[in-house]
Amino acid sequence: MNAKNVHLQLLSKEELLNIMNPFLTRLDSIEKKLNAKNSSSFKIGYYRNKELKEKFGLSPNTIIKYREAGIIPFTMIGEVYLYPIKKMDEILEKNSNWDLFENKAS
């Protein structure tokens, strides 16, 4: 490119935001779709260690201890541990004291 053909135009902050806004909106939309897709990929049937840590506040050592003690069911694919969501929900319901609170309310 020849230096004689270069034109520089300064834009105000508002002008730049007006130009960039459609791109930013589209990027936000794409990011939301990707996050939704990624977060639902294992909700179909299994939790992974990461989800157990995030959802239930379990430490990695506690997860190992619960697996070894047979407290939580799991399966493995290679080195990846998978925990069936349905079974985890059943365990949570079985170990809960929700019925005590429901009886108090009535």
C-alpha positions in Angstrom: 0.0 0.0 0.0 1.3 3.4 -0.9 1.6 6.0 1.9 -0.1 8.6 -0.4 -3.3 6.5 -0.4 -3.6 6.2 3.4 -6.5 8.1 4.9 -6.9 8.3 8.7 -10.2 9.2 10.1 -10.7 9.8 13.8 -14.0 8.6 15.3 -15.6 9.8 18.5 -16.4 7.3 21.2 -20.1 7.3 20.3 -19.4 6.7 16.6 -17.1 3.8 17.4 -19.7 2.3 19.8 -22.4 2.7 17.1 -20.2 0.8 14.6 -19.1 -1.9 17.1 -22.5 -2.5 18.8 -24.0 -4.9 16.2 -20.8 -7.0 16.4 -20.8 -7.0 20.2 -24.4 -7.9 20.3 -23.8 -10.8 17.9 -20.8 -12.0 19.9 -22.9 -12.0 23.1 -25.6 -14.1 21.3 -23.0 -16.6 20.1 -21.4 -16.8 23.6 -24.8 -17.4 25.3 -25.5 -20.2 22.8 -22.1 -21.8 23.3 -22.4 -21.6 27.1 -25.9 -23.1 27.0 -24.7 -26.0 24.8 -21.6 -26.6 26.9 -23.5 -26.5 30.2 -26.2 -28.9 29.0 -23.9 -31.4 27.4 -23.6 -33.7 30.4 -27.0 -32.8 32.0 -28.6 -35.4 29.7 -27.5 -38.1 32.1 -24.3 -37.7 34.0 -22.4 -35.3 36.2 -18.6 -35.1 36.0 -16.3 -34.3 38.9 -16.4 -30.7 38.0 -20.2 -30.5 38.2 -20.2 -32.3 41.6 -17.7 -29.8 42.9 -19.6 -26.8 41.6 -23.2 -27.9 42.3 -22.7 -29.6 45.7 -19.5 -27.9 47.0 -17.7 -31.2 47.3 -13.9 -31.3 47.4 -12.0 -33.7 45.1 -11.0 -35.8 48.2 -14.6 -36.0 49.3 -15.7 -37.2 45.9 -13.0 -39.9 46.0 -14.0 -40.9 49.5 -17.7 -41.1 48.6 -16.9 -43.2 45.5 -14.7 -45.6 47.5 -17.2 -45.9 50.3 -20.0 -46.6 47.8 -22.0 -43.5 48.8 -22.3 -42.2 45.3 -22.7 -44.4 42.2 -20.4 -43.9 39.3 -19.2 -45.3 36.0 -16.0 -44.7 34.1 -15.0 -44.1 30.5 -11.3 -44.4 30.4 -10.0 -42.1 33.2 -13.2 -40.0 33.3 -15.7 -40.6 36.2 -19.4 -40.1 35.4 -22.1 -39.9 38.0 -25.7 -40.6 37.0 -27.9 -37.5 37.6 -31.0 -39.5 38.2 -29.3 -41.7 40.9 -27.7 -38.6 42.5 -31.2 -37.0 42.7 -32.6 -40.1 44.3 -29.8 -40.1 46.9 -30.4 -36.5 47.7 -34.1 -37.1 48.1 -33.6 -40.2 50.3 -31.1 -38.4 52.6 -33.1 -35.2 52.8 -35.3 -34.0 55.7 -37.7 -32.1 53.5 -40.6 -34.0 54.8 -40.1 -32.5 58.2 -40.4 -29.0 56.8 -43.4 -30.0 54.7 -45.2 -31.4 57.7 -44.5 -28.2 59.7 -46.0 -26.0 57.0 -49.3 -27.9 57.1 
